[in-house]
Amino acid sequence: MGVRFALLGAVQVVADGRELTGLAPRHRAVLAYLLLHARTVLTVEQLIDALWGPTPPDTARAQIQAAITTIRRVLRGAGAAQRLATRAGGYTIDPEWLDVEEFARQVAQRDDDPDAVVRRLRDALALWRGQPLADLHADYVESARNRLEQRRLAAFESLADVELSLGRHEDLIDELSAYVTAHPLRERLSGQLMLALHRAGRQAEALSVARTFRETLVEQQGLDPGRAFAALEQSILRDDPDLRVQPADEPVREPRRRANYLPYDIPDFAGRAGELERIAGSGPTILTIDGMAGIGKTALAIHAAHRLADRYPDGQLFVDLRAHTAGQQPLDAVAALETLSRQLGVPAERIPASVTARAALWRAELATRQVVIVLDNAADTDHVRHLLPGASDSLVLITSRRRLVDLDGAHALSMDVLPVRDGTALFASIAGERAAAEPGAVLDVLQLCGFLPLAVRIAAARLHHRPSWSVAYLAGRLRDERRRLAELSTSDRGVAAAFTLSYEHLDPSAQRMFRLLGTHPGRDVAAPAAAALADVPVADADALLEDLLDAHVLTQHEPGRYTFHDLLREHARGTAAAEESDEARHAALTRLLDHYRGTAVAAIGRVYPFGGRRRPAVPAAESVPFQDAAEAIAWLDAERANLAAAGCHAADHGWPVHAAHLATTLHPYLDGHAHHADATTLHSKALEAARRGGDRAAEALALLDLAWVYWRQGRYEEASGACVPAMELCREIGDSLGESRAHNTLGNVCLRQHAYERAERHLARTLELSREIGNPVGEAYALANLGISHERQGRLEEALDHHRRALELHRRLGSTNGEARVLDLLGQVHRRRGEHEQARDHHRQALELYRELGIRGDEAAPLNGLGEVARCLDDPDEAVAWHGAALAIARELGDRPEEARAHEGLARVHGDGGRVDAARDHAKRALDLYAELGVPEADQIEMFLVELE
């Protein structure tokens, strides 16, 4: 086995029997939180909130990123760095072995042999090495530790039940006494200790335990014990024979007869451990199980009811209410109550005619019984209201495709698709040996099925009955979106048929919204976009989306944002093609694109008010007003994927103007927030559409935007290759603003390549053109860029002069982004002049402004600047922290120049301290990056490496 992670005690990472070192307490706190949410992507904000709560320190983000870097380095030493992955939304860890998961697996496993149960539970409890998360101090730790302790107690209580049933009460007394001392309010533990003492002939001690528990409960919580505890206490007082262990040689009493009307429990049921644990722990109650068609609601309810049969000795009842059964009307309450009453053994002549009288009889019959009842396939709350018990010790499981939000007193369990492990187990249990031979193809099939249990079952069954097929061949058939739903069907069931039933139960306005959402090119939708698509008021769209959510044809990954399961998206798209005309679909998409374009213009205008010369002259949307820049940024962040998808769809399907407008409008946001992949795709699509339509102005803009993205990524040859034709086009059509942008980009390319004479020619021309056309923003950027050239050549007074003039212009214009950039550049000049305090102050101001604006893409530069100043001030620890934070951001956002700069800074700091190995490692990484970028810094770092030797 590879790396083992342990949380049930002090946090440990073990490889080859040796605990890995190098993780400080804060690093272990980050690692533990990731492990507690294994295989879930956690954002930096979630990690900050978990560690510090509502008042994190200013360095929280840097500390998180430094912790991730350190954890990855420790794992890399054990060959397991891939276990900790960086995703678009944050970080996720995928442990091969984790004691918390191993504990849960062993506890959830079922055995018929009581001795095997004891061994398994003992093995599970042996995984605990003391207090969980023992050495951690973070905001989340106390609640997480309590949850883990509750699971440990539940496992021990299950173990004690089995040991008591086997007559091992004498052996348990000391162990139970220790647990009761540690958990004096745990009713079940006290009851088990009482029973063990009573069976050992120590009745007085058993009753003393009962008195102590009662007094403690009243004193600390003001409560009396439950009915089960009181009954046990009375039985001990009476010396009830039923409390004795039945000798092995006595004949086993015939169990009391009970009604069992549950359908058969499918033998290949897989996974759902969390859901089963929650149902098992719910006790007598009403629990609703909701979810989309094909999610496995009925299978879960029936499986849970079978597992819990022993807890409910008076029977297991089942009725199909047929709310979504093809070709049948839903079963009404009158008929359902007759079925349930007959299952309880009530004679037909005792069952009254009216629904009210039948419900009263049903509640009276249940009042003295313990049964588990499955009400399957309910339409809504009214469908089941008459079927619910009154005061009862029974468990009612209700399944429905609709959330039963107004069922008072009920607990709700909403089902999601299968996790990878459960999906793989389900597929393999049906498909057989071929699944084990092609694990990669199995994952492809599961993803194409959207991890929907019904789809996985059908796909696996098709493979099972076709011996000549491989799993890869099945995956290939499912990749064709036009045929996928057809592939996922059999003679008697299918995914599309299940979806159609859900669709038919929607009212007409919800059906139309469902269809039109299928035409949306993005992954999710908010109410204003849905309103534009369907041409309805936003309030109406919001209500329709909530109705579709309650019907489980949409899901919600965060408040206010709705999305489809992948297969439901295909069904919605197909339904739209079948029921909406080409003209209607075109009109809906045009409204959607108008909405995205207009709202994007409004948002960018809030964030970048000084850049209006570049934005298209289209009306800004009024339906989504933005009070400030932060609100606008939040909208852009939430809609980024949709905006990119809309722009690409527009370019490919006949809306070239919308494609150009969206790309041009979003350029400053995508650039400032380092969304370079989206920018490259969007600008490339806009360029293709412009060239197809012969729109030379749009072509020039797309080339200029692409050139800047290439420059950001360090792709200098491509940047020049896009800039030169853009410049020529701008000259031909008389676009002086575009020409000045081309010169500015070429000047920046030359700066990176240390070609200062050429850089200053291009930048001087940028300055000249900006002044001619009255573009103070372009003038400010040109001045700052000229200042960079002067600083690099040691002309520090000229650099200061240019930067100060640029700073004055940016501040006058209200260009906070530009102000931050110039402050960072001033910091570099002051450092070169030996004015370290001034340098640090300027870098910090720049960093604060970037963070206020939410522009993470530019944070790496001032972080590196602070690291360089700290080195000059002989503060190596602070230098390492700042460069480490810069490195984390640069890597995450793909900023290769700043990543190389961070590695160089770390190399030089470690070199100063005589840490040659670390210095050499960072220097080599910096050299690789500089060489890829083709910049002269490669020669300098190579010389440094030679000096280290």
PyMOL commands that set and color helices and strands:
alter all, ss='L'
color gray80, all
select helices_A, chain A and resi 25-36+44-52+60-77+81-83+99-108+114-126+141-165+169-182+187-199+203-221+227-238+241-243+273-282+297-307+309-311+333-343+348-350+355-366+381-387+420-431+433-437+439-448+453-464+471-479+484-487+495-504+508-517+527-534+538-550+566-579+582-607+609-614+629-652+656-672+676-693+696-712+716-733+736-752+756-772+776-792+796-813+816-832+836-853+856-858+860-872+876-893+896-912+916-933+937-948
alter helices_A, ss='H'
color red, helices_A
select strands_A, chain A and resi 4-6+12-15+18-19+84-87+90-93+97-98+259-260+286-290+315-320+372-378+395-400+411-414+524-525+555-558+561-563
alter strands_A, ss='S'
color yellow, strands_A
deselect
rebuild
show_as cartoon
